[in-house]
């Protein structure tokens, strides 16, 4: 199955995810979605940047493809 294949109902986006670990036990204690970006390249760059500047803080960053539901014409009119 190709994950990047187009979909009529959803746009593909990339979640930037932070995993925080307990400083003493090393156990996972928190998972946070930091932001969503539109391109895999941007996600890879942001993960590399965040891992570089936060390497000493007990957290790691990853990216994961996910889906964003497309807004219908009716829904977009309701938002205005």
Buried (B, 14 or more C-beta within 10 A) or exposed (E): EEEEEEEEEEEBBBBBBBBBBEEEEEEEEEEEEBBEBEEBEBBEEBBEEBBEEEEEEBBBBBBEEBEEEEEEEEEEEEEE
